[in-house]
Amino acid sequence: MSANSPDPKPLLDVVLVKAGRTKIRYEAELLTDDGTRITVRAPWAGKDVRDFGFVRFEPGDVFTEHYWRDRWYAVKEVRTADGTLKGWYCDITRPATLDGAELVVEDLDLDLWVSADGRDVLRLDEDEFEESGLAQSDPEAASAATTALDELEALAHRFRDAGLNRSAAPPRGATRHDEPTADTQHWPPIS
């Protein structure tokens, strides 16, 4: 490795658990861990295209994922291979845990999609959340989950209503995958 090469980032296994079972496991680069927020970057873990109708996740897409030890959600910035921002996919989860090189996140079914320009703010999978029975089996967790979704949606609407779209181009001197480029005072809520 030359003196000018960046050091390789440490790798973690991201483990997404749903209803007590591992839904997906994938390798990601650890970008930061400040003791509260853990940020990783990984390519789209699926082998094929996943078309949701409002966005397509496909091989080559890059996800910069923000997880918190004290928040009930994760925010995933989604970009194409060339760095074009698609938007943010937000999972409602229990707070993340990091055990060695394993980042474990429990998916609570609720999701939010925010398009790159902030115009589309979509609540997703509320039917799956109802069917999960979490409200009956763990009312406190269900309440925390719905509160987190409401909070994220309100922040996304403020982003949209403010007309903020500073995410189309990277900051001067940065590559498109180096840093989130949206106005982070408003969206995404990563501070």
C-alpha positions in Angstrom: 0.0 0.0 0.0 1.4 3.4 -0.9 1.7 6.3 1.5 -1.1 8.1 -0.3 -3.6 5.2 -0.1 -6.3 5.5 2.5 -6.3 2.9 5.2 -8.9 0.3 4.7 -12.0 0.8 6.8 -12.9 -1.8 9.4 -15.6 -4.2 8.3 -18.7 -5.1 10.3 -21.5 -7.6 9.7 -24.9 -5.9 9.7 -27.5 -8.3 10.9 -31.1 -7.3 10.4 -33.4 -9.3 12.6 -37.2 -9.5 12.1 -39.6 -11.5 14.4 -36.6 -13.2 16.1 -35.0 -14.5 12.9 -32.1 -13.1 10.8 -33.7 -11.5 7.8 -30.4 -10.5 6.1 -26.7 -10.3 6.9 -24.2 -8.3 4.9 -20.7 -6.9 5.2 -20.3 -3.1 5.6 -17.4 -0.7 6.1 -17.5 1.0 9.4 -17.3 4.8 8.7 -17.8 6.2 12.2 -18.9 5.2 15.7 -19.2 8.1 18.1 -20.6 5.9 20.9 -24.2 6.8 20.0 -24.4 6.8 16.2 -22.8 4.1 14.0 -22.4 4.8 10.3 -21.6 2.1 7.8 -21.4 1.9 4.0 -22.3 -1.1 1.9 -23.4 -2.0 -1.6 -27.0 -3.1 -2.2 -27.1 -6.6 -0.5 -29.6 -8.0 -3.0 -28.5 -10.0 -6.0 -31.4 -8.7 -8.1 -33.3 -5.4 -8.6 -35.9 -4.7 -6.0 -38.6 -2.4 -7.5 -40.8 -0.7 -5.0 -42.6 1.4 -7.6 -41.3 4.6 -6.1 -37.6 3.6 -6.1 -35.5 0.7 -7.4 -32.7 -0.8 -5.4 -30.2 -2.5 -7.8 -26.8 -4.0 -7.9 -24.2 -1.1 -7.7 -26.3 1.0 -5.4 -24.4 2.2 -2.4 -26.1 2.6 1.0 -24.7 4.9 3.7 -26.5 3.7 6.8 -26.9 5.5 10.1 -27.8 3.5 13.2 -28.3 4.7 16.8 -27.9 3.1 20.1 -30.5 5.5 21.5 -33.1 6.0 18.7 -35.8 3.7 17.3 -34.8 4.1 13.7 -32.1 3.8 11.1 -31.6 6.2 8.1 -30.1 4.8 4.9 -28.9 7.2 2.2 -29.3 5.4 -1.2 -27.1 6.4 -4.1 -26.5 4.9 -7.5 -23.0 3.6 -8.4 -22.2 6.9 -9.9 -23.2 8.7 -6.7 -26.5 10.1 -7.8 -28.8 10.4 -4.7 -32.0 8.4 -4.9 -33.3 9.2 -1.5 -33.4 7.9 2.1 -34.9 4.6 3.3 -35.7 4.8 7.0 -36.3 1.6 9.0 -38.1 1.8 12.3 -36.0 -0.5 14.6 -35.1 -1.1 18.1 -31.9 0.8 19.1 -28.9 -0.9 17.4 -26.4 -3.0 19.3 -22.7 -3.5 18.4 -21.2 -6.7 19.6 -17.7 -7.1 18.4 -17.8 -6.9 14.6 -21.6 -7.5 14.5 -24.1 -4.7 14.3 -27.5 -6.1 15.2 -30.7 -4.2 14.3 -34.3 -5.5 15.0 -36.7 -4.4 12.2 -40.1 -3.4 13.6 -41.8 -3.4 10.1 -42.6 0.3 9.8 -40.6 2.2 7.2 -40.4 5.7 5.6 -39.1 6.6 2.1 -38.0 10.2 1.4 -37.1 11.0 -2.2 -33.9 12.9 -3.0 -35.8 16.1 -3.6 -38.0 15.6 -0.5 -41.2 15.7 -2.5 -42.1 12.1 -1.8 -42.5 11.1 1.9 -44.1 7.7 2.1 -45.1 5.7 5.2 -44.6 2.0 4.4 -45.6 -1.3 5.8 -48.1 -0.1 8.4 -50.2 -3.2 7.6 -47.3 -5.5 8.4 -46.7 -3.6 11.7 -50.4 -4.2 12.7 -50.2 -7.9 11.7 -46.9 -8.3 13.7 -48.9 -8.1 17.0 -46.2 -6.0 18.6 -48.9 -3.7 20.0 -50.2 -6.6 22.0 -46.9 -8.4 22.9 -44.8 -5.3 23.7 -47.0 -2.1 23.9 -44.0 0.0 24.9 -42.0 -1.0 21.9 -45.0 -0.5 19.6 -45.5 3.0 21.0 -41.8 3.9 20.6 -41.9 2.6 17.0 -45.0 4.6 16.0 -43.5 7.7 17.7 -40.2 7.3 15.8 -42.1 7.0 12.5 -44.1 10.1 13.3 -41.0 12.0 14.2 -39.1 11.0 11.0 -42.1 11.9 8.9 -42.4 15.3 10.5 -38.7 16.0 9.9 -39.0 14.8 6.3 -42.0 17.2 5.7 -40.0 20.1 7.2 -37.2 19.2 4.7 -39.7 19.1 1.9 -41.6 22.2 2.9 -38.3 24.2 3.2 -37.5 23.3 -0.4 -34.1 22.1 0.6 -32.3 20.1 -2.1 -28.7 20.6 -1.5 -28.0 16.9 -2.2 -27.7 16.9 -6.0 -24.0 17.7 -6.0 -21.3 16.7 -3.5 -19.5 19.4 -1.5 -16.5 21.0 -3.1 -13.6 18.6 -3.0 -15.7 15.6 -2.0 -16.6 12.6 -4.0 -20.3 11.7 -4.2 -19.9 8.8 -1.7 -17.7 10.7 0.7 -20.2 12.7 2.7 -24.0 13.2 3.0 -24.6 16.4 1.2 -28.1 17.3 2.4 -28.7 20.1 4.9 -28.2 17.9 8.0 -30.0 20.5 10.2 -33.2 19.4 8.5 -32.8 16.1 6.8 -31.7 13.4 7.3 -31.8 13.5 11.1 -28.2 12.3 11.6 -26.8 14.7 14.1 
